[in-house]
Amino acid sequence: MLALSGYNFHMNEILFLLVLLAVIWFWLDSMRARELALQAARRACKQQEMQLLDETVALIKLRLGRDDSGHVVWRRQFRFEFTHEGANRSQGEVGFLGRQITSLYMDMGSFALHELDND
């Protein structure tokens, strides 16, 4: 048992609070990553004169990876859909390592756009 300012904490309660904080951090980090992916998809569609459909991205892959400094960060892959003149739906993907964009792919029928954006 741990006593802090008149409160008694059992190790189970401390462990529960730590797990709860980790879950909250992960959820907030995931929402920020999703927003960054949505911004990248919007920018790519605008540059290619395409329309982003549904104004959304979907997480399709999540795993751990190492950044250039060797730190362990989340590697995320998001998928989005876009169209040109509303004729058909095409898919694109944007990849992140931590908060850095590592890949952008847009399937545009007869060709595909592959782009690496490091800003």
Secondary structure, DSSP 8 states (H G I E B T S, - for coil): -EEETTEEE-HHHHHHHHHHHHHHHHHHHHHHHHHHHHHHHHHHHHHTT-EESTT--EEEEEEEEE-TTS-EEEEEEEEEEEESTTS--EEEEEEEETTEEEEEEEEETTEEEEE----
